[in-house]
Amino acid sequence: MKIGIIDYGSGNLHSVQNAIRQAASVACPSDEIERITSSHDLKSCDRIILPGVGHFADCYAGLSAIEDMIDTLNDLVRVQARPFLGICVGMQLLADLGNEGGTTVPGLGWIPGDVIHLGEKMDKQNISTLKIPHMGWNQLQLHQPNHPVLAQMRTQMQVYFVHSYIFQLAQPSHCLATAVYGVDVAAVIGHENVIATQFHPEKSQQAGQCFLQEFLKWQP
């Protein structure tokens, strides 16, 4: 089995790869972990991970710049149903649209909804008292605790966030977990063989390792 981490010029690749390696040593010691820089190499991956840090438009442009990468992702994930994990902007790229810096950019369109600035959803009192970006530890509230990737996680488990934009879901059923930061933030979203986190599992210590181990064992 091969776990592919897509390297498209965005994302904390070193930390993500180390966290996946640690989780795999428990969940699936025989699996191979590889950084993927081409659509050709992605085709041999049994599980796909898309990290992301930074600006939505820049991340989408970086992914689009790899020849056939988006078409290959659509085929492997949407058609062949290989397990997929998006992290931070890698989650946001699943949206229909990203709205950042006054620019609207189409996303992959796998999970209906838009990415908007956190401040757009906050009331005036929260904007004056809560700093943006939302940075640091926060509690997870599990909405679908029986999901196979979440079933071993304790309710109220702390995970680590760094973000200024949030995924505004069109369908509440796609929300697996939230965190409260002035408003309810979609912290884990998913549908069928796709799961994604706004938090950083690679920075979330025990909780992050639990999440990653269950993802690597997941058979959607």
C-alpha positions as CSV (number, residue, x, y, z in Angstrom):
1,M,0.0,0.0,0.0
2,K,1.3,3.5,-0.8
3,I,0.3,6.7,0.9
4,G,0.8,9.8,-1.3
5,I,1.3,13.3,0.1
6,I,0.9,15.8,-2.7
7,D,3.7,18.3,-2.9
8,Y,2.5,21.3,-4.9
9,G,4.6,24.1,-3.4
10,S,2.2,24.7,-0.5
11,G,2.0,23.1,2.9
12,N,4.0,22.1,5.9
13,L,5.3,19.0,4.0
14,H,8.1,18.0,6.4
15,S,5.8,18.1,9.5
16,V,3.0,16.3,7.7
17,Q,5.3,13.6,6.3
18,N,6.8,13.0,9.8
19,A,3.3,12.8,11.4
20,I,2.1,10.4,8.7
21,R,5.2,8.2,9.2
22,Q,4.7,8.1,12.9
23,A,1.0,7.2,12.5
24,A,1.8,4.6,9.9
25,S,4.3,2.9,12.2
26,V,1.3,2.0,14.4
27,A,-1.5,1.7,12.0
28,C,0.1,0.1,8.9
29,P,3.9,-0.4,9.4
30,S,4.4,-2.0,5.9
31,D,2.9,0.9,4.0
32,E,5.1,3.2,1.8
33,I,4.9,7.0,2.2
34,E,5.9,9.2,-0.7
35,R,5.9,12.8,-1.6
36,I,4.0,13.2,-4.9
37,T,5.0,15.8,-7.4
38,S,3.4,14.4,-10.6
39,S,0.0,13.1,-11.6
40,H,1.7,10.0,-13.0
41,D,3.1,9.1,-9.5
42,L,-0.2,9.8,-7.9
43,K,-1.9,7.0,-9.8
44,S,0.0,4.4,-7.8
45,C,-1.2,5.8,-4.4
46,D,-3.8,3.9,-2.4
47,R,-4.4,6.8,-0.1
48,I,-4.0,10.5,-0.9
49,I,-3.3,13.4,1.4
50,L,-3.5,17.1,0.3
51,P,-2.0,19.5,2.8
52,G,-2.1,23.3,2.3
53,V,-1.0,26.5,4.0
54,G,-1.5,30.0,2.7
55,H,-3.7,31.7,0.2
56,F,-6.6,29.7,-1.4
57,A,-5.9,31.1,-4.9
58,D,-2.1,30.5,-4.7
59,C,-2.7,26.9,-3.5
60,Y,-5.2,26.2,-6.3
61,A,-2.8,27.7,-8.8
62,G,0.0,25.5,-7.5
63,L,-2.1,22.4,-7.8
64,S,-3.3,23.4,-11.3
65,A,0.2,24.0,-12.4
66,I,1.1,20.3,-12.1
67,E,0.1,18.7,-15.5
68,D,-3.1,16.6,-15.3
69,M,-3.1,16.7,-11.4
70,I,-6.6,17.9,-11.0
71,D,-8.0,15.6,-13.6
72,T,-6.1,12.7,-12.0
73,L,-7.4,13.6,-8.5
74,N,-10.9,13.7,-9.8
75,D,-10.6,10.3,-11.3
76,L,-8.8,8.6,-8.4
77,V,-10.9,10.2,-5.6
78,R,-14.3,10.8,-7.2
79,V,-14.5,7.9,-9.6
80,Q,-12.2,5.2,-8.1
81,A,-13.0,6.2,-4.5
82,R,-9.5,6.1,-3.0
83,P,-9.4,7.4,0.6
84,F,-8.6,11.1,0.6
85,L,-7.5,13.5,3.4
86,G,-7.3,17.3,3.0
87,I,-5.6,19.4,5.7
88,C,-6.2,23.1,6.3
89,V,-6.2,24.8,2.8
90,G,-6.2,21.3,1.5
91,M,-9.7,21.1,3.0
92,Q,-10.8,24.5,1.8
93,L,-9.8,23.6,-1.8
94,L,-12.7,21.0,-1.8
95,A,-15.2,23.9,-1.8
96,D,-17.0,25.3,-4.9
97,L,-15.5,28.7,-4.4
98,G,-12.8,30.4,-2.3
99,N,-13.1,34.1,-1.5
100,E,-9.8,35.5,-0.3
101,G,-8.3,39.0,-0.6
102,G,-11.2,40.2,-2.7
103,T,-10.7,37.5,-5.3
104,T,-13.2,34.6,-6.0
105,V,-11.5,31.5,-7.3
106,P,-13.2,28.1,-8.1
107,G,-12.2,25.2,-6.0
108,L,-12.4,21.4,-6.7
109,G,-16.2,21.4,-6.0
110,W,-16.1,18.1,-4.1
111,I,-18.0,19.4,-1.1
112,P,-20.7,22.0,-1.7
113,G,-20.0,25.4,-0.1
114,D,-17.8,28.5,-0.1
115,V,-14.7,29.5,1.8
116,I,-15.1,32.9,3.5
117,H,-13.3,35.1,6.0
118,L,-13.9,34.2,9.6
119,G,-14.7,37.8,10.5
120,E,-17.7,37.7,8.1
121,K,-19.5,35.3,10.4
122,M,-18.6,37.0,13.7
123,D,-20.7,39.6,15.4
124,K,-19.1,43.0,16.4
125,Q,-18.4,41.9,20.0
126,N,-16.5,38.8,18.9
127,I,-14.5,40.7,16.3
128,S,-13.4,43.1,18.9
129,T,-12.3,40.4,21.4
130,L,-11.1,37.5,19.4
131,K,-8.0,37.7,17.3
132,I,-7.9,36.6,13.7
133,P,-6.3,34.3,12.6
134,H,-7.8,31.7,14.9
135,M,-4.5,30.3,16.2
136,G,-3.9,27.7,18.9
137,W,-5.7,24.8,20.7
138,N,-9.4,24.4,20.6
139,Q,-12.0,21.7,21.5
140,L,-13.5,19.4,18.9
141,Q,-17.2,18.9,19.1
142,L,-18.0,15.6,17.3
143,H,-21.2,15.7,15.3
144,Q,-20.8,12.3,13.8
145,P,-18.8,10.4,16.4
146,N,-19.5,7.0,14.8
147,H,-17.6,8.0,11.6
148,P,-14.8,5.4,11.4
149,V,-12.0,8.0,11.4
150,L,-13.5,9.8,14.5
151,A,-14.8,6.8,16.4
152,Q,-11.7,6.4,18.6
153,M,-11.4,10.1,19.4
154,R,-12.8,11.4,22.7
155,T,-15.4,14.2,22.6
156,Q,-13.9,17.5,23.6
157,M,-10.4,16.5,22.4
158,Q,-8.1,19.4,21.8
159,V,-6.6,20.1,18.3
160,Y,-4.4,22.9,16.9
161,F,-5.7,25.5,14.4
162,V,-4.1,28.2,12.3
163,H,-6.5,29.9,9.9
164,S,-8.4,33.1,9.0
165,Y,-10.9,31.6,6.6
166,I,-13.6,29.0,7.2
167,F,-15.5,26.5,5.0
168,Q,-19.2,27.5,4.9
169,L,-20.9,24.2,4.1
170,A,-24.0,24.1,1.9
171,Q,-25.1,20.8,3.4
172,P,-24.9,20.3,7.3
173,S,-24.6,16.5,6.8
174,H,-21.1,17.1,5.5
175,C,-20.0,18.5,8.9
176,L,-18.4,15.8,11.0
177,A,-17.0,18.0,13.8
178,T,-16.9,21.7,14.8
179,A,-14.9,24.0,17.0
180,V,-16.2,27.2,18.5
181,Y,-14.3,30.5,17.9
182,G,-16.9,33.2,18.0
183,V,-18.9,31.0,15.6
184,D,-19.1,27.3,14.9
185,V,-16.1,26.5,12.7
186,A,-16.3,23.4,10.5
187,A,-13.3,21.5,11.9
188,V,-13.8,18.1,10.1
189,I,-15.9,17.7,7.0
190,G,-16.4,14.6,4.8
191,H,-18.5,12.7,2.3
192,E,-18.1,9.0,1.3
193,N,-14.3,8.4,0.8
194,V,-13.3,12.1,1.4
195,I,-12.5,13.5,4.8
196,A,-10.7,16.8,5.6
197,T,-9.7,18.9,8.6
198,Q,-9.4,22.6,9.2
199,F,-7.1,21.9,12.1
200,H,-3.6,20.6,11.7
201,P,-3.4,16.9,12.7
202,E,0.4,17.1,12.3
203,K,0.5,19.7,15.1
204,S,-2.2,18.2,17.3
205,Q,0.0,15.7,19.2
206,Q,-2.0,12.8,20.6
207,A,-5.3,13.8,19.1
208,G,-3.7,14.3,15.7
209,Q,-2.0,10.9,15.8
210,C,-5.2,9.2,16.7
211,F,-7.0,10.9,13.8
212,L,-4.2,10.0,11.3
213,Q,-4.0,6.4,12.5
214,E,-7.7,5.9,12.0
215,F,-7.5,7.6,8.5
216,L,-4.7,5.2,7.5
217,K,-6.9,2.2,8.6
218,W,-10.1,3.5,7.1
219,Q,-11.8,1.4,4.5
220,P,-14.6,3.6,3.1
